[in-house]
Amino acid sequence: MGEWTGKRTFVTGATGFLGYAIARALREQGAEVTALVRGAALPGGLVGLGVKPIRGDLHDVEALDRGMAGAEHVFHVAADVRMSRAAWADVHRTNVEGTRVMLERAKANGARRFIFTSSGSTLGKPLAATSGPVVTIDETCAYNLAHLGWVYPHTKWLAEEISLAAATPAFEVVVTHPTAIFGPWDFKHNLLPLFRATRSPAGYLSTHGMRTICDVRDVADGHLAAALRGRSGERYALAGEPMSVSDLMGRIAKEVGGHAPIAKLPAPVMRTLGRALDALGTLRGTPVLLTEEMAIQSCLRVAVSSEKAARELGYRSRPAASSLRDAAAWYREQGLL
């Protein structure tokens, strides 16, 4: 009998990358899992594993009440990950207002613990760190991006604040901060363009920035550990191996038979390009491939530490090479590469 055997859980975002991995891990460890499904069916055989789908969205109170009935643990993973100012209203409605509804219904239905998946992008970071030594940050680094008007990190930070403010002795809240997640099961193909880019002219270009690579399976396990052992009111960064963006793209290229970058664009060039495309997207009301938000974050020489999660949760992340290899293999199995 494992720690999760027989425990009733509710998961949002199970049709996405991380939410799928969390729902799968819960079932594999014996939990009863109900998952909110907005449109498409649950992917990857989750229903066959025994995950029960509930049709609805984050604002469908009736669906949330049916899904959360009797659940001890609620994992709120669903999010709108767009980084475009043109999508501000929709992103805010999902990430902020949707979280508010989730908290209200979880409390009303007697859930004991609420695990909110935030992002490594909400950890405070030195915006001038686009050259020179790598700066390491962690959960003690307070969010400092509000003045920039960025969409994704700001809405996720607002949702964090709402979540932590809702905590009581009877309703415990834990926040996680995954960094750059790779691995199999990217059913929405969010990362597929990176792998394909190494086979296109764009693959020859990179930035001077850094990424902290983690594996979706390890991050899922980190969420389960946070649900059982995380301290209420605390934040936990779930990170992994730091590497340069150039090295990351070179390793991806090696896995898919692409070409490694041969030039790095300076941060001012990236920011100008991102700002121009951002303005175009806002004018047209349509998403663009690169925004100012994406451009700046790709240039920051920042790494994220998981020391706290390792110490308190037992969190571990496998080598990035393994995650990238498994991601490429999964895409090939799906006929996508």
Secondary structure as GFF3:
##gff-version 3
##sequence-region A 1 337
A	DSSP	beta_strand	8	12	.	.	.	ID=ss1
A	DSSP	alpha_helix	17	28	.	.	.	ID=ss2
A	DSSP	beta_strand	32	37	.	.	.	ID=ss3
A	DSSP	alpha_helix	46	49	.	.	.	ID=ss4
A	DSSP	beta_strand	52	55	.	.	.	ID=ss5
A	DSSP	alpha_helix	61	68	.	.	.	ID=ss6
A	DSSP	beta_strand	73	76	.	.	.	ID=ss7
A	DSSP	three_ten_helix	85	87	.	.	.	ID=ss8
A	DSSP	alpha_helix	88	92	.	.	.	ID=ss9
A	DSSP	pi_helix	93	97	.	.	.	ID=ss10
A	DSSP	alpha_helix	98	108	.	.	.	ID=ss11
A	DSSP	beta_strand	113	117	.	.	.	ID=ss12
A	DSSP	three_ten_helix	120	122	.	.	.	ID=ss13
A	DSSP	beta_strand	135	137	.	.	.	ID=ss14
A	DSSP	three_ten_helix	146	148	.	.	.	ID=ss15
A	DSSP	alpha_helix	152	165	.	.	.	ID=ss16
A	DSSP	beta_strand	172	178	.	.	.	ID=ss17
A	DSSP	beta_strand	180	182	.	.	.	ID=ss18
A	DSSP	alpha_helix	192	197	.	.	.	ID=ss19
A	DSSP	three_ten_helix	201	204	.	.	.	ID=ss20
A	DSSP	beta_strand	205	207	.	.	.	ID=ss21
A	DSSP	beta_strand	210	215	.	.	.	ID=ss22
A	DSSP	alpha_helix	216	229	.	.	.	ID=ss23
A	DSSP	beta_strand	235	238	.	.	.	ID=ss24
A	DSSP	beta_strand	241	244	.	.	.	ID=ss25
A	DSSP	alpha_helix	245	256	.	.	.	ID=ss26
A	DSSP	beta_strand	263	265	.	.	.	ID=ss27
A	DSSP	alpha_helix	267	284	.	.	.	ID=ss28
A	DSSP	alpha_helix	292	297	.	.	.	ID=ss29
A	DSSP	beta_strand	302	304	.	.	.	ID=ss30
A	DSSP	alpha_helix	307	313	.	.	.	ID=ss31
A	DSSP	alpha_helix	320	333	.	.	.	ID=ss32
###
